[in-house]
């Protein structure tokens, strides 16, 4: 992932960031499930219907 910022000093190496991708079709089908996260904690998983198609 590429992160663009006007002030790089705001971000530390290894810091956790959550992102909402704009286009994930080619990537998401590589994995059997997508994890859901709420308030910084994994809350569940969704099966990827496009897997192996």
N, CA, C, O and CB atoms as a CASP TS submission, in Angstrom:
PFRMAT TS
TARGET T0000
AUTHOR 0000-0000-0000
METHOD Language model
MODEL 1
PARENT N/A
ATOM      1  N   UNK     1       0.840  -1.170   0.000  1.00  0.00           N
ATOM      2  CA  UNK     1       0.000   0.000   0.000  1.00  0.00           C
ATOM      3  C   UNK     1       0.891   1.240   0.000  1.00  0.00           C
ATOM      4  O   UNK     1       1.910   1.289   0.688  1.00  0.00           O
ATOM      5  CB  UNK     1      -0.959  -0.006   1.214  1.00  0.00           C
ATOM      6  N   UNK     2       0.500   2.205  -0.757  1.00  0.00           N
ATOM      7  CA  UNK     2       1.214   3.474  -0.794  1.00  0.00           C
ATOM      8  C   UNK     2       0.438   4.466   0.058  1.00  0.00           C
ATOM      9  O   UNK     2      -0.777   4.609  -0.085  1.00  0.00           O
ATOM     10  CB  UNK     2       1.388   3.997  -2.263  1.00  0.00           C
ATOM     11  N   UNK     3       1.147   5.142   0.937  1.00  0.00           N
ATOM     12  CA  UNK     3       0.540   6.141   1.806  1.00  0.00           C
ATOM     13  C   UNK     3       1.106   7.496   1.451  1.00  0.00           C
ATOM     14  O   UNK     3       2.322   7.685   1.474  1.00  0.00           O
ATOM     15  CB  UNK     3       0.781   5.815   3.300  1.00  0.00           C
ATOM     16  N   UNK     4       0.247   8.440   1.125  1.00  0.00           N
ATOM     17  CA  UNK     4       0.688   9.787   0.775  1.00  0.00           C
ATOM     18  C   UNK     4       0.218  10.737   1.874  1.00  0.00           C
ATOM     19  O   UNK     4      -0.947  10.713   2.270  1.00  0.00           O
ATOM     20  CB  UNK     4       0.135  10.225  -0.630  1.00  0.00           C
ATOM     21  N   UNK     5       1.117  11.558   2.355  1.00  0.00           N
ATOM     22  CA  UNK     5       0.796  12.513   3.415  1.00  0.00           C
ATOM     23  C   UNK     5       1.561  13.806   3.203  1.00  0.00           C
ATOM     24  O   UNK     5       2.622  13.823   2.579  1.00  0.00           O
ATOM     25  CB  UNK     5       1.115  11.924   4.800  1.00  0.00           C
ATOM     26  N   UNK     6       1.011  14.877   3.729  1.00  0.00           N
ATOM     27  CA  UNK     6       1.705  16.164   3.658  1.00  0.00           C
ATOM     28  C   UNK     6       2.728  16.313   4.775  1.00  0.00           C
ATOM     29  O   UNK     6       3.603  17.176   4.703  1.00  0.00           O
ATOM     30  CB  UNK     6       0.701  17.308   3.722  1.00  0.00           C
ATOM     31  N   UNK     7       2.628  15.476   5.812  1.00  0.00           N
ATOM     32  CA  UNK     7       3.550  15.552   6.944  1.00  0.00           C
ATOM     33  C   UNK     7       3.966  14.143   7.364  1.00  0.00           C
ATOM     34  O   UNK     7       3.298  13.515   8.186  1.00  0.00           O
ATOM     35  CB  UNK     7       2.901  16.309   8.136  1.00  0.00           C
ATOM     36  N   UNK     8       5.057  13.654   6.807  1.00  0.00           N
ATOM     37  CA  UNK     8       5.521  12.288   7.075  1.00  0.00           C
ATOM     38  C   UNK     8       5.887  12.075   8.539  1.00  0.00           C
ATOM     39  O   UNK     8       5.926  10.932   8.996  1.00  0.00           O
ATOM     40  CB  UNK     8       6.719  11.967   6.203  1.00  0.00           C
ATOM     41  N   UNK     9       6.155  13.134   9.279  1.00  0.00           N
ATOM     42  CA  UNK     9       6.510  12.977  10.694  1.00  0.00           C
ATOM     43  C   UNK     9       5.327  12.510  11.537  1.00  0.00           C
ATOM     44  O   UNK     9       5.512  12.087  12.678  1.00  0.00           O
ATOM     45  CB  UNK     9       7.043  14.289  11.247  1.00  0.00           C
ATOM     46  N   UNK    10       4.112  12.582  10.988  1.00  0.00           N
ATOM     47  CA  UNK    10       2.915  12.122  11.700  1.00  0.00           C
ATOM     48  C   UNK    10       2.815  10.596  11.743  1.00  0.00           C
ATOM     49  O   UNK    10       2.090  10.048  12.573  1.00  0.00           O
ATOM     50  CB  UNK    10       1.667  12.696  11.044  1.00  0.00           C
ATOM     51  N   UNK    11       3.527   9.918  10.869  1.00  0.00           N
ATOM     52  CA  UNK    11       3.423   8.461  10.742  1.00  0.00           C
ATOM     53  C   UNK    11       4.742   7.803  11.117  1.00  0.00           C
ATOM     54  O   UNK    11       5.801   8.193  10.626  1.00  0.00           O
ATOM     55  CB  UNK    11       3.018   8.063   9.305  1.00  0.00           C
ATOM     56  N   UNK    12       4.675   6.801  11.993  1.00  0.00           N
ATOM     57  CA  UNK    12       5.873   6.061  12.406  1.00  0.00           C
ATOM     58  C   UNK    12       5.926   4.707  11.702  1.00  0.00           C
ATOM     59  O   UNK    12       4.889   4.107  11.423  1.00  0.00           O
ATOM     60  CB  UNK    12       5.896   5.867  13.944  1.00  0.00           C
ATOM     61  N   UNK    13       7.119   4.238  11.422  1.00  0.00           N
ATOM     62  CA  UNK    13       7.314   2.925  10.813  1.00  0.00           C
ATOM     63  C   UNK    13       6.703   1.872  11.728  1.00  0.00           C
ATOM     64  O   UNK    13       6.952   1.873  12.933  1.00  0.00           O
ATOM     65  CB  UNK    13       8.829   2.635  10.560  1.00  0.00           C
ATOM     66  N   UNK    14       5.899   0.970  11.155  1.00  0.00           N
ATOM     67  CA  UNK    14       5.279  -0.106  11.920  1.00  0.00           C
ATOM     68  C   UNK    14       3.962   0.261  12.574  1.00  0.00           C
ATOM     69  O   UNK    14       3.318  -0.590  13.186  1.00  0.00           O
ATOM     70  CB  UNK    14       6.213  -0.564  12.959  1.00  0.00           C
ATOM     71  N   UNK    15       3.556   1.504  12.456  1.00  0.00           N
ATOM     72  CA  UNK    15       2.291   1.951  13.031  1.00  0.00           C
ATOM     73  C   UNK    15       1.120   1.302  12.287  1.00  0.00           C
ATOM     74  O   UNK    15       1.139   1.219  11.059  1.00  0.00           O
ATOM     75  CB  UNK    15       2.181   3.497  12.976  1.00  0.00           C
ATOM     76  N   UNK    16       0.115   0.846  13.012  1.00  0.00           N
ATOM     77  CA  UNK    16      -1.046   0.194  12.401  1.00  0.00           C
ATOM     78  C   UNK    16      -1.945   1.248  11.779  1.00  0.00           C
ATOM     79  O   UNK    16      -2.267   2.255  12.411  1.00  0.00           O
ATOM     80  CB  UNK    16      -1.832  -0.646  13.444  1.00  0.00           C
ATOM     81  N   UNK    17      -2.345   1.012  10.546  1.00  0.00           N
ATOM     82  CA  UNK    17      -3.272   1.886   9.829  1.00  0.00           C
ATOM     83  C   UNK    17      -4.370   1.033   9.223  1.00  0.00           C
ATOM     84  O   UNK    17      -4.103  -0.061   8.726  1.00  0.00           O
ATOM     85  CB  UNK    17      -2.540   2.714   8.729  1.00  0.00           C
ATOM     86  N   UNK    18      -5.572   1.510   9.257  1.00  0.00           N
ATOM     87  CA  UNK    18      -6.688   0.843   8.595  1.00  0.00           C
ATOM     88  C   UNK    18      -7.012   1.611   7.334  1.00  0.00           C
ATOM     89  O   UNK    18      -7.028   2.842   7.332  1.00  0.00           O
ATOM     90  CB  UNK    18      -7.933   0.746   9.527  1.00  0.00           C
ATOM     91  N   UNK    19      -7.272   0.881   6.255  1.00  0.00           N
ATOM     92  CA  UNK    19      -7.547   1.525   4.976  1.00  0.00           C
ATOM     93  C   UNK    19      -8.758   0.886   4.317  1.00  0.00           C
ATOM     94  O   UNK    19      -9.021  -0.304   4.490  1.00  0.00           O
ATOM     95  CB  UNK    19      -6.324   1.439   4.048  1.00  0.00           C
ATOM     96  N   UNK    20      -9.474   1.675   3.579  1.00  0.00           N
ATOM     97  CA  UNK    20     -10.595   1.175   2.787  1.00  0.00           C
ATOM     98  C   UNK    20     -10.177   1.287   1.328  1.00  0.00           C
ATOM     99  O   UNK    20     -10.132   2.384   0.773  1.00  0.00           O
ATOM    100  CB  UNK    20     -11.935   1.976   3.078  1.00  0.00           C
ATOM    101  N   UNK    21      -9.870   0.146   0.704  1.00  0.00           N
ATOM    102  CA  UNK    21      -9.400   0.186  -0.677  1.00  0.00           C
ATOM    103  C   UNK    21     -10.530   0.558  -1.641  1.00  0.00           C
ATOM    104  O   UNK    21     -11.700   0.269  -1.392  1.00  0.00           O
ATOM    105  CB  UNK    21      -8.799  -1.166  -1.069  1.00  0.00           C
ATOM    106  N   UNK    22     -10.157   1.195  -2.729  1.00  0.00           N
ATOM    107  CA  UNK    22     -11.133   1.596  -3.740  1.00  0.00           C
ATOM    108  C   UNK    22     -11.467   0.445  -4.701  1.00  0.00           C
ATOM    109  O   UNK    22     -12.579   0.378  -5.225  1.00  0.00           O
ATOM    110  CB  UNK    22     -10.604   2.797  -4.527  1.00  0.00           C
ATOM    111  N   UNK    23     -10.506  -0.455  -4.930  1.00  0.00           N
ATOM    112  CA  UNK    23     -10.715  -1.547  -5.890  1.00  0.00           C
ATOM    113  C   UNK    23      -9.936  -2.762  -5.403  1.00  0.00           C
ATOM    114  O   UNK    23      -8.709  -2.710  -5.314  1.00  0.00           O
ATOM    115  CB  UNK    23     -10.266  -1.134  -7.343  1.00  0.00           C
ATOM    116  N   UNK    24     -10.626  -3.850  -5.088  1.00  0.00           N
ATOM    117  CA  UNK    24      -9.953  -5.005  -4.496  1.00  0.00           C
ATOM    118  C   UNK    24     -10.151  -6.305  -5.258  1.00  0.00           C
ATOM    119  O   UNK    24      -9.649  -7.346  -4.834  1.00  0.00           O
ATOM    120  CB  UNK    24     -10.425  -5.189  -3.104  1.00  0.00           C
ATOM    121  N   UNK    25     -10.867  -6.271  -6.366  1.00  0.00           N
ATOM    122  CA  UNK    25     -11.211  -7.509  -7.090  1.00  0.00           C
ATOM    123  C   UNK    25     -10.038  -8.473  -7.280  1.00  0.00           C
ATOM    124  O   UNK    25     -10.163  -9.641  -6.912  1.00  0.00           O
ATOM    125  CB  UNK    25     -11.772  -7.158  -8.438  1.00  0.00           C
ATOM    126  N   UNK    26      -8.901  -8.036  -7.841  1.00  0.00           N
ATOM    127  CA  UNK    26      -7.821  -8.982  -8.105  1.00  0.00           C
ATOM    128  C   UNK    26      -7.175  -9.541  -6.834  1.00  0.00           C
ATOM    129  O   UNK    26      -6.609 -10.634  -6.856  1.00  0.00           O
ATOM    130  CB  UNK    26      -6.770  -8.318  -8.946  1.00  0.00           C
ATOM    131  N   UNK    27      -7.258  -8.807  -5.746  1.00  0.00           N
ATOM    132  CA  UNK    27      -6.588  -9.222  -4.518  1.00  0.00           C
ATOM    133  C   UNK    27      -7.468 -10.093  -3.638  1.00  0.00           C
ATOM    134  O   UNK    27      -7.002 -11.110  -3.124  1.00  0.00           O
ATOM    135  CB  UNK    27      -6.142  -8.013  -3.744  1.00  0.00           C
ATOM    136  N   UNK    28      -8.713  -9.723  -3.454  1.00  0.00           N
ATOM    137  CA  UNK    28      -9.569 -10.398  -2.484  1.00  0.00           C
ATOM    138  C   UNK    28      -9.808 -11.864  -2.840  1.00  0.00           C
ATOM    139  O   UNK    28      -9.951 -12.692  -1.940  1.00  0.00           O
ATOM    140  CB  UNK    28     -10.895  -9.677  -2.378  1.00  0.00           C
ATOM    141  N   UNK    29      -9.854 -12.198  -4.105  1.00  0.00           N
ATOM    142  CA  UNK    29     -10.115 -13.583  -4.508  1.00  0.00           C
ATOM    143  C   UNK    29      -8.947 -14.516  -4.195  1.00  0.00           C
ATOM    144  O   UNK    29      -9.090 -15.732  -4.326  1.00  0.00           O
ATOM    145  CB  UNK    29     -10.422 -13.639  -5.991  1.00  0.00           C
ATOM    146  N   UNK    30      -7.819 -13.989  -3.793  1.00  0.00           N
ATOM    147  CA  UNK    30      -6.664 -14.820  -3.443  1.00  0.00           C
ATOM    148  C   UNK    30      -6.809 -15.448  -2.062  1.00  0.00           C
ATOM    149  O   UNK    30      -6.042 -16.344  -1.706  1.00  0.00           O
ATOM    150  CB  UNK    30      -5.389 -13.994  -3.500  1.00  0.00           C
ATOM    151  N   UNK    31      -7.777 -14.990  -1.284  1.00  0.00           N
ATOM    152  CA  UNK    31      -7.911 -15.432   0.108  1.00  0.00           C
ATOM    153  C   UNK    31      -9.289 -16.045   0.347  1.00  0.00           C
ATOM    154  O   UNK    31     -10.267 -15.611  -0.262  1.00  0.00           O
ATOM    155  CB  UNK    31      -7.678 -14.253   1.076  1.00  0.00           C
ATOM    156  N   UNK    32      -9.384 -17.042   1.221  1.00  0.00           N
ATOM    157  CA  UNK    32     -10.665 -17.705   1.465  1.00  0.00           C
ATOM    158  C   UNK    32     -11.654 -16.858   2.263  1.00  0.00           C
ATOM    159  O   UNK    32     -12.862 -17.088   2.203  1.00  0.00           O
ATOM    160  CB  UNK    32     -10.431 -18.995   2.185  1.00  0.00           C
ATOM    161  N   UNK    33     -11.140 -15.874   3.015  1.00  0.00           N
ATOM    162  CA  UNK    33     -12.038 -15.047   3.815  1.00  0.00           C
ATOM    163  C   UNK    33     -11.464 -13.654   4.009  1.00  0.00           C
ATOM    164  O   UNK    33     -10.258 -13.439   3.891  1.00  0.00           O
ATOM    165  CB  UNK    33     -12.301 -15.699   5.170  1.00  0.00           C
ATOM    166  N   UNK    34     -12.346 -12.718   4.308  1.00  0.00           N
ATOM    167  CA  UNK    34     -11.961 -11.352   4.651  1.00  0.00           C
ATOM    168  C   UNK    34     -12.366 -11.126   6.101  1.00  0.00           C
ATOM    169  O   UNK    34     -13.484 -11.452   6.498  1.00  0.00           O
ATOM    170  CB  UNK    34     -12.632 -10.292   3.689  1.00  0.00           C
ATOM    171  N   UNK    35     -11.461 -10.573   6.882  1.00  0.00           N
ATOM    172  CA  UNK    35     -11.751 -10.330   8.291  1.00  0.00           C
ATOM    173  C   UNK    35     -12.462  -8.995   8.458  1.00  0.00           C
ATOM    174  O   UNK    35     -12.152  -8.027   7.764  1.00  0.00           O
ATOM    175  CB  UNK    35     -10.458 -10.358   9.126  1.00  0.00           C
ATOM    176  N   UNK    36     -13.412  -8.947   9.377  1.00  0.00           N
ATOM    177  CA  UNK    36     -14.085  -7.696   9.702  1.00  0.00           C
ATOM    178  C   UNK    36     -13.470  -7.133  10.978  1.00  0.00           C
ATOM    179  O   UNK    36     -13.132  -7.881  11.896  1.00  0.00           O
ATOM    180  CB  UNK    36     -15.624  -7.907   9.865  1.00  0.00           C
ATOM    181  N   UNK    37     -13.328  -5.815  11.030  1.00  0.00           N
ATOM    182  CA  UNK    37     -12.702  -5.151  12.175  1.00  0.00           C
ATOM    183  C   UNK    37     -13.617  -4.030  12.650  1.00  0.00           C
ATOM    184  O   UNK    37     -14.083  -3.216  11.853  1.00  0.00           O
ATOM    185  CB  UNK    37     -11.288  -4.595  11.806  1.00  0.00           C
ATOM    186  N   UNK    38     -13.869  -3.996  13.951  1.00  0.00           N
ATOM    187  CA  UNK    38     -14.647  -2.919  14.555  1.00  0.00           C
ATOM    188  C   UNK    38     -13.914  -2.429  15.790  1.00  0.00           C
ATOM    189  O   UNK    38     -13.528  -3.218  16.652  1.00  0.00           O
ATOM    190  CB  UNK    38     -16.087  -3.391  14.912  1.00  0.00           C
ATOM    191  N   UNK    39     -13.729  -1.128  15.867  1.00  0.00           N
ATOM    192  CA  UNK    39     -13.059  -0.509  17.012  1.00  0.00           C
ATOM    193  C   UNK    39     -11.694  -1.144  17.286  1.00  0.00           C
ATOM    194  O   UNK    39     -11.308  -1.324  18.441  1.00  0.00           O
ATOM    195  CB  UNK    39     -13.938  -0.617  18.255  1.00  0.00           C
ATOM    196  N   UNK    40     -10.961  -1.486  16.203  1.00  0.00           N
ATOM    197  CA  UNK    40      -9.615  -2.015  16.331  1.00  0.00           C
ATOM    198  C   UNK    40      -9.520  -3.490  16.668  1.00  0.00           C
ATOM    199  O   UNK    40      -8.421  -3.995  16.899  1.00  0.00           O
ATOM    200  CB  UNK    40      -8.909  -1.261  17.349  1.00  0.00           C
ATOM    201  N   UNK    41     -10.649  -4.198  16.702  1.00  0.00           N
ATOM    202  CA  UNK    41     -10.625  -5.631  17.023  1.00  0.00           C
ATOM    203  C   UNK    41     -11.303  -6.438  15.926  1.00  0.00           C
ATOM    204  O   UNK    41     -12.313  -6.018  15.362  1.00  0.00           O
ATOM    205  CB  UNK    41     -11.312  -5.897  18.376  1.00  0.00           C
ATOM    206  N   UNK    42     -10.730  -7.607  15.629  1.00  0.00           N
ATOM    207  CA  UNK    42     -11.326  -8.504  14.642  1.00  0.00           C
ATOM    208  C   UNK    42     -12.634  -9.037  15.224  1.00  0.00           C
ATOM    209  O   UNK    42     -12.652  -9.615  16.311  1.00  0.00           O
ATOM    210  CB  UNK    42     -10.346  -9.680  14.264  1.00  0.00           C
ATOM    211  N   UNK    43     -13.731  -8.836  14.484  1.00  0.00           N
ATOM    212  CA  UNK    43     -15.050  -9.221  14.983  1.00  0.00           C
ATOM    213  C   UNK    43     -15.675 -10.390  14.232  1.00  0.00           C
ATOM    214  O   UNK    43     -16.693 -10.931  14.663  1.00  0.00           O
ATOM    215  CB  UNK    43     -15.969  -8.049  14.914  1.00  0.00           C
ATOM    216  N   UNK    44     -15.080 -10.774  13.129  1.00  0.00           N
ATOM    217  CA  UNK    44     -15.657 -11.879  12.365  1.00  0.00           C
ATOM    218  C   UNK    44     -14.931 -12.059  11.051  1.00  0.00           C
ATOM    219  O   UNK    44     -13.867 -11.484  10.818  1.00  0.00           O
ATOM    220  CB  UNK    44     -17.142 -11.644  12.114  1.00  0.00           C
ATOM    221  N   UNK    45     -15.532 -12.871  10.198  1.00  0.00           N
ATOM    222  CA  UNK    45     -14.947 -13.140   8.884  1.00  0.00           C
ATOM    223  C   UNK    45     -16.061 -13.359   7.868  1.00  0.00           C
ATOM    224  O   UNK    45     -17.101 -13.938   8.180  1.00  0.00           O
ATOM    225  CB  UNK    45     -14.004 -14.374   8.936  1.00  0.00           C
ATOM    226  N   UNK    46     -15.826 -12.891   6.662  1.00  0.00           N
ATOM    227  CA  UNK    46     -16.754 -13.109   5.557  1.00  0.00           C
ATOM    228  C   UNK    46     -16.086 -14.060   4.573  1.00  0.00           C
ATOM    229  O   UNK    46     -14.929 -13.861   4.205  1.00  0.00           O
ATOM    230  CB  UNK    46     -17.155 -11.756   4.863  1.00  0.00           C
ATOM    231  N   UNK    47     -16.800 -15.082   4.148  1.00  0.00           N
ATOM    232  CA  UNK    47     -16.305 -16.004   3.130  1.00  0.00           C
ATOM    233  C   UNK    47     -16.261 -15.257   1.796  1.00  0.00           C
ATOM    234  O   UNK    47     -17.199 -14.535   1.457  1.00  0.00           O
ATOM    235  CB  UNK    47     -17.207 -17.290   3.035  1.00  0.00           C
ATOM    236  N   UNK    48     -15.179 -15.428   1.044  1.00  0.00           N
ATOM    237  CA  UNK    48     -15.041 -14.772  -0.257  1.00  0.00           C
ATOM    238  C   UNK    48     -15.669 -15.667  -1.317  1.00  0.00           C
ATOM    239  O   UNK    48     -15.116 -16.709  -1.666  1.00  0.00           O
ATOM    240  CB  UNK    48     -13.539 -14.477  -0.592  1.00  0.00           C
ATOM    241  N   UNK    49     -16.825 -15.257  -1.825  1.00  0.00           N
ATOM    242  CA  UNK    49     -17.577 -16.049  -2.803  1.00  0.00           C
ATOM    243  C   UNK    49     -16.820 -16.194  -4.127  1.00  0.00           C
ATOM    244  O   UNK    49     -17.011 -17.183  -4.834  1.00  0.00           O
ATOM    245  CB  UNK    49     -18.941 -15.410  -3.056  1.00  0.00           C
ATOM    246  N   UNK    50     -15.965 -15.225  -4.472  1.00  0.00           N
ATOM    247  CA  UNK    50     -15.240 -15.260  -5.743  1.00  0.00           C
ATOM    248  C   UNK    50     -14.033 -16.191  -5.721  1.00  0.00           C
ATOM    249  O   UNK    50     -13.403 -16.410  -6.756  1.00  0.00           O
ATOM    250  CB  UNK    50     -14.790 -13.874  -6.108  1.00  0.00           C
ATOM    251  N   UNK    51     -13.708 -16.736  -4.564  1.00  0.00           N
ATOM    252  CA  UNK    51     -12.536 -17.607  -4.426  1.00  0.00           C
ATOM    253  C   UNK    51     -12.649 -18.812  -5.355  1.00  0.00           C
ATOM    254  O   UNK    51     -13.701 -19.449  -5.422  1.00  0.00           O
ATOM    255  CB  UNK    51     -12.378 -18.076  -2.964  1.00  0.00           C
ATOM    256  N   UNK    52     -11.581 -19.122  -6.065  1.00  0.00           N
ATOM    257  CA  UNK    52     -11.485 -20.288  -6.954  1.00  0.00           C
ATOM    258  C   UNK    52     -12.441 -20.244  -8.148  1.00  0.00           C
ATOM    259  O   UNK    52     -12.769 -21.290  -8.707  1.00  0.00           O
ATOM    260  CB  UNK    52     -11.748 -21.536  -6.166  1.00  0.00           C
ATOM    261  N   UNK    53     -12.881 -19.076  -8.540  1.00  0.00           N
ATOM    262  CA  UNK    53     -13.761 -18.962  -9.731  1.00  0.00           C
ATOM    263  C   UNK    53     -13.018 -18.295 -10.847  1.00  0.00           C
ATOM    264  O   UNK    53     -13.572 -18.103 -11.930  1.00  0.00           O
ATOM    265  CB  UNK    53     -15.051 -18.171  -9.413  1.00  0.00           C
TER
END
